[in-house]
């Protein structure tokens, strides 16, 4: 067969227009399954493979999902375990449905002025937001126009979202702490500008009251630095919980530098259960946050919105709890 075979050759043998060939090979819903099969068979026989540009043009899609992550000049997002763990899930979802995942920096949209423009320009078919502040008005035009996007670790009216509720995992953490005899507990909050920071604090306060725990709360921002800095304000509780594993590692570092041993002098419970928690010294007892599974679900949700015009849905994931070696009975009691 000639190397110069083109779309017009497929169209002539199939008895259809060249635009129908393009649409059929792009799996357009405008073309019947019978015509698609006929065109595909002839194209395969002739050895014709359309260019990606032609395929995208025919389908009016990019087959690409924008993964929106925050950008800070002093630290890249993928130096923190949350973002690569979430990206792993997005990539699994994209692989399953044959969509590419592309990084978009929240504070630098390049030639585009808004998230609305990112989608309507067909640069991306939809967006997944890794984390957004509770007050994030940039979402309003997307909601108003019904454009496909999904929030992870946030939720609001009119927006599709996947969110891990903290109550189940944190309830297990309190049950564990009480069983070990702890009754004075410190807590380092996450960033309270974000819904997950607020919800984890609310769950902590509710459970502390339920178990009649004496508490000291220090505000943090999910970072390791804030965990380290919180040491000074916590006093001497027998157990400290944190809003993230990174805060737990920072607090444990502060303990080490001040000669306070974990878990012999103070037990520590984190929140996330990302890979570093398994290999820290000591391995960290922590609330399990299923972020990779949530990332995959977010990708599938946004693709369903693109392809099936499904409405925005709020979906909920559940947290769990993993016991490792950073917690022991109070005063060594059994």
JORA-V939067 format. One record per residue. N is the residue number from 0. SS is DSSP state (~ for helix, > for strand, _ for the rest). PHI is phi in degrees with one decimal (NA if undefined). D_LAST is the distance of its C-alpha to the last C-alpha in Angstrom with 2 decimals. Layout:
N&SS&PHI&D_LAST ; N&SS&PHI&D_LAST
This chain:
0&_&NA&79.75 ; 1&_&-62.2&80.76 ; 2&_&-70.2&78.15 ; 3&_&-92.5&79.69 ; 4&_&-59.0&78.59 ; 5&_&-134.5&77.59 ; 6&~&-60.5&76.51 ; 7&~&-65.1&80.15 ; 8&~&-68.7&80.49 ; 9&~&-63.4&77.55 ; 10&~&-61.9&78.98 ; 11&~&-64.0&82.44 ; 12&~&-72.1&81.28 ; 13&~&-84.2&78.91 ; 14&_&71.8&81.57 ; 15&_&-132.8&79.41 ; 16&_&-78.5&79.38 ; 17&~&-63.4&77.61 ; 18&~&-65.3&75.30 ; 19&~&-66.0&74.33 ; 20&~&-58.8&73.46 ; 21&~&-60.2&71.17 ; 22&~&-67.9&69.49 ; 23&~&-64.0&69.14 ; 24&~&-73.4&67.52 ; 25&_&-92.4&65.16 ; 26&_&62.2&64.16 ; 27&_&-65.8&65.60 ; 28&_&-67.9&65.18 ; 29&_&-77.9&68.87 ; 30&_&-108.4&69.98 ; 31&_&-66.6&70.02 ; 32&~&-63.9&67.98 ; 33&~&-62.1&71.27 ; 34&~&-66.1&72.68 ; 35&~&-56.8&69.43 ; 36&~&-63.9&69.48 ; 37&~&-63.9&73.17 ; 38&~&-64.7&72.83 ; 39&~&-61.2&69.79 ; 40&~&-62.6&71.66 ; 41&~&-68.7&74.73 ; 42&~&-61.5&72.76 ; 43&~&-66.8&70.95 ; 44&~&-62.7&74.25 ; 45&~&-82.4&75.89 ; 46&_&75.8&72.94 ; 47&_&-96.3&72.66 ; 48&_&-127.4&69.39 ; 49&_&-68.6&69.41 ; 50&_&-68.7&68.20 ; 51&~&-60.8&64.93 ; 52&~&-60.7&66.94 ; 53&~&-66.3&69.19 ; 54&~&-63.1&66.30 ; 55&~&-65.4&64.57 ; 56&~&-63.1&67.88 ; 57&~&-66.2&68.63 ; 58&~&-87.9&65.26 ; 59&_&60.3&65.18 ; 60&_&-135.9&61.57 ; 61&_&-99.8&59.75 ; 62&_&51.3&56.97 ; 63&>&-138.0&54.70 ; 64&>&-108.9&51.74 ; 65&>&-84.8&51.13 ; 66&>&-100.2&47.51 ; 67&>&-88.6&47.51 ; 68&>&-124.4&45.13 ; 69&_&-70.7&45.22 ; 70&_&-122.5&46.99 ; 71&>&-123.7&46.24 ; 72&_&-59.2&48.50 ; 73&_&-93.3&45.73 ; 74&>&-152.8&43.25 ; 75&_&-81.9&43.86 ; 76&~&-61.2&41.75 ; 77&~&-82.7&40.92 ; 78&~&-82.6&39.14 ; 79&_&-109.8&36.27 ; 80&~&-62.9&34.23 ; 81&~&-57.9&34.93 ; 82&~&-70.1&38.66 ; 83&~&-64.8&38.78 ; 84&~&-65.0&36.10 ; 85&~&-67.9&38.28 ; 86&~&-60.6&41.43 ; 87&~&-54.0&40.11 ; 88&~&-66.0&39.95 ; 89&~&-60.5&43.39 ; 90&~&-64.7&44.91 ; 91&~&-63.4&43.61 ; 92&~&-65.8&45.19 ; 93&~&-63.7&48.37 ; 94&~&-62.5&48.64 ; 95&~&-63.9&48.38 ; 96&~&-110.7&51.18 ; 97&_&62.4&53.20 ; 98&_&-119.4&52.83 ; 99&>&-84.9&52.39 ; 100&>&-113.4&49.77 ; 101&>&-124.4&51.12 ; 102&>&-76.4&49.43 ; 103&>&-125.4&50.87 ; 104&>&-81.4&49.97 ; 105&_&-54.8&49.50 ; 106&_&-95.5&51.50 ; 107&>&-149.5&54.19 ; 108&_&-90.8&55.97 ; 109&_&67.2&58.82 ; 110&_&-76.1&62.16 ; 111&_&-97.9&60.72 ; 112&_&-94.3&60.46 ; 113&_&-158.3&57.85 ; 114&~&-65.6&55.45 ; 115&~&-55.9&58.10 ; 116&~&-70.6&60.57 ; 117&~&-58.3&58.19 ; 118&~&-82.5&58.22 ; 119&~&-68.5&61.80 ; 120&_&-80.6&63.15 ; 121&_&66.5&61.57 ; 122&_&-68.3&59.78 ; 123&_&-135.3&56.63 ; 124&_&-79.8&56.50 ; 125&>&-167.4&53.33 ; 126&>&-130.8&50.49 ; 127&>&-121.5&46.69 ; 128&>&-97.0&45.19 ; 129&_&-65.2&41.94 ; 130&_&-166.4&41.00 ; 131&_&-135.8&43.21 ; 132&_&-61.9&42.97 ; 133&_&-59.8&43.04 ; 134&_&-96.9&46.56 ; 135&_&-141.2&48.38 ; 136&~&-64.9&51.99 ; 137&~&-61.7&53.04 ; 138&~&-78.9&51.75 ; 139&~&-55.6&54.22 ; 140&~&-63.1&57.24 ; 141&~&-67.1&55.24 ; 142&~&-67.4&54.14 ; 143&~&-61.0&57.66 ; 144&~&-94.9&59.27 ; 145&_&65.3&56.70 ; 146&_&-80.7&56.08 ; 147&_&-79.1&53.29 ; 148&>&-155.9&50.11 ; 149&>&-134.3&46.36 ; 150&>&-92.4&43.74 ; 151&>&-111.8&40.27 ; 152&_&61.8&37.48 ; 153&_&-158.6&39.97 ; 154&_&-156.7&41.92 ; 155&_&-160.2&44.97 ; 156&_&-59.1&47.73 ; 157&_&83.2&50.24 ; 158&_&-115.1&48.26 ; 159&>&-71.7&46.62 ; 160&>&-156.3&42.97 ; 161&>&-130.3&39.72 ; 162&>&-138.5&36.64 ; 163&>&-93.8&32.89 ; 164&>&-71.7&31.46 ; 165&_&-80.1&28.20 ; 166&~&-60.9&26.83 ; 167&~&-64.5&25.20 ; 168&~&-64.1&23.29 ; 169&~&-71.5&22.32 ; 170&~&-62.3&21.21 ; 171&~&-66.4&18.73 ; 172&~&-63.8&17.63 ; 173&~&-67.9&17.11 ; 174&~&-60.1&15.28 ; 175&~&-62.2&12.83 ; 176&~&-61.9&12.65 ; 177&~&-64.7&12.27 ; 178&~&-62.9&9.45 ; 179&_&-81.5&7.51 ; 180&_&91.9&8.92 ; 181&_&-80.1&12.01 ; 182&_&-135.6&15.24 ; 183&>&-116.1&17.66 ; 184&>&-123.8&18.78 ; 185&>&-97.8&21.80 ; 186&>&-140.0&24.10 ; 187&>&-106.4&26.94 ; 188&_&-73.2&29.51 ; 189&_&-78.2&31.74 ; 190&_&-72.6&35.50 ; 191&_&-81.0&36.52 ; 192&_&-82.4&40.00 ; 193&_&-114.3&38.57 ; 194&~&-60.1&37.53 ; 195&~&-67.9&34.27 ; 196&~&-65.3&33.30 ; 197&~&-66.1&34.23 ; 198&~&-69.0&32.53 ; 199&~&-67.8&29.16 ; 200&~&-65.1&29.36 ; 201&~&-61.3&30.37 ; 202&~&-64.7&27.47 ; 203&~&-60.6&25.03 ; 204&~&-65.0&26.72 ; 205&~&-63.5&26.84 ; 206&~&-70.3&23.16 ; 207&~&-61.4&22.17 ; 208&~&-65.8&24.42 ; 209&~&-61.5&23.09 ; 210&~&-91.3&19.45 ; 211&_&56.0&20.90 ; 212&_&-87.6&19.54 ; 213&>&-85.1&21.30 ; 214&>&-127.3&22.92 ; 215&>&-127.7&25.16 ; 216&>&-117.1&27.38 ; 217&>&-121.3&29.54 ; 218&_&-78.1&32.24 ; 219&_&-130.9&32.52 ; 220&_&-144.4&34.58 ; 221&_&79.5&32.36 ; 222&_&-84.4&33.41 ; 223&~&-61.3&31.49 ; 224&~&-59.7&33.61 ; 225&~&-69.4&32.49 ; 226&~&-66.9&28.81 ; 227&~&-64.4&29.66 ; 228&~&-66.3&31.79 ; 229&~&-67.9&29.27 ; 230&~&-50.9&27.05 ; 231&~&-62.5&29.45 ; 232&~&-92.2&29.29 ; 233&~&-89.0&25.59 ; 234&_&73.5&24.72 ; 235&_&-129.1&21.13 ; 236&_&-66.2&18.84 ; 237&_&-80.7&15.18 ; 238&>&-146.6&15.92 ; 239&>&-123.4&19.40 ; 240&>&-106.3&20.96 ; 241&>&-132.4&24.42 ; 242&_&-79.4&27.45 ; 243&_&-156.6&27.82 ; 244&~&-62.4&26.26 ; 245&~&-60.3&29.03 ; 246&~&-63.9&27.94 ; 247&~&-60.9&24.39 ; 248&~&-64.9&26.00 ; 249&~&-64.1&28.17 ; 250&~&-64.3&25.37 ; 251&~&-64.3&23.45 ; 252&~&-64.3&26.78 ; 253&~&-61.6&27.21 ; 254&~&-60.8&23.82 ; 255&~&-60.9&24.86 ; 256&~&-70.1&28.24 ; 257&_&-108.1&26.87 ; 258&_&74.0&24.39 ; 259&_&-104.5&21.27 ; 260&_&-88.6&18.81 ; 261&_&-108.1&17.30 ; 262&_&-101.5&14.35 ; 263&_&-63.3&13.37 ; 264&_&-97.8&15.49 ; 265&_&-152.2&15.78 ; 266&>&-85.2&14.53 ; 267&>&-134.5&17.59 ; 268&>&-124.1&18.68 ; 269&>&-95.2&22.31 ; 270&>&-152.4&24.90 ; 271&>&153.5&27.22 ; 272&_&63.4&25.68 ; 273&_&-78.3&28.85 ; 274&_&-53.2&29.09 ; 275&~&-58.4&28.16 ; 276&~&-64.5&24.60 ; 277&~&-76.9&24.11 ; 278&~&-118.3&25.36 ; 279&_&-68.4&24.32 ; 280&_&-119.2&22.39 ; 281&_&-79.2&19.55 ; 282&_&-55.4&20.18 ; 283&_&-90.8&19.85 ; 284&>&-71.3&17.74 ; 285&>&-159.5&20.64 ; 286&>&-73.7&22.67 ; 287&>&-87.3&25.08 ; 288&_&-112.0&28.67 ; 289&_&-79.2&31.16 ; 290&~&-70.7&33.93 ; 291&~&-65.8&35.77 ; 292&~&-62.6&36.12 ; 293&~&-66.6&37.28 ; 294&~&-63.2&39.86 ; 295&~&-62.7&41.32 ; 296&~&-62.1&41.52 ; 297&~&-61.7&43.24 ; 298&~&-63.1&45.87 ; 299&~&-63.8&46.61 ; 300&~&-62.7&46.88 ; 301&~&-69.4&49.38 ; 302&~&-67.7&51.42 ; 303&~&-62.2&51.67 ; 304&~&-65.8&52.96 ; 305&~&-70.9&55.51 ; 306&~&-87.3&56.73 ; 307&~&-109.2&56.32 ; 308&_&55.8&56.73 ; 309&_&-69.3&53.51 ; 310&_&-72.8&52.69 ; 311&_&-65.3&49.85 ; 312&_&-125.0&46.58 ; 313&>&-100.9&43.15 ; 314&>&-118.8&40.41 ; 315&>&-124.6&36.66 ; 316&>&-107.8&33.84 ; 317&>&-110.7&30.21 ; 318&_&-85.8&27.25 ; 319&>&-136.5&24.00 ; 320&>&-146.5&20.64 ; 321&>&-124.4&19.35 ; 322&_&-94.7&15.84 ; 323&_&-126.9&16.19 ; 324&_&-107.1&14.78 ; 325&_&-92.0&15.55 ; 326&_&-129.4&12.37 ; 327&_&-140.1&8.83 ; 328&_&-59.0&6.12 ; 329&~&-58.5&8.36 ; 330&~&59.2&9.02 ; 331&~&74.3&6.49 ; 332&_&-74.0&3.80 ; 333&_&-74.0&0.00
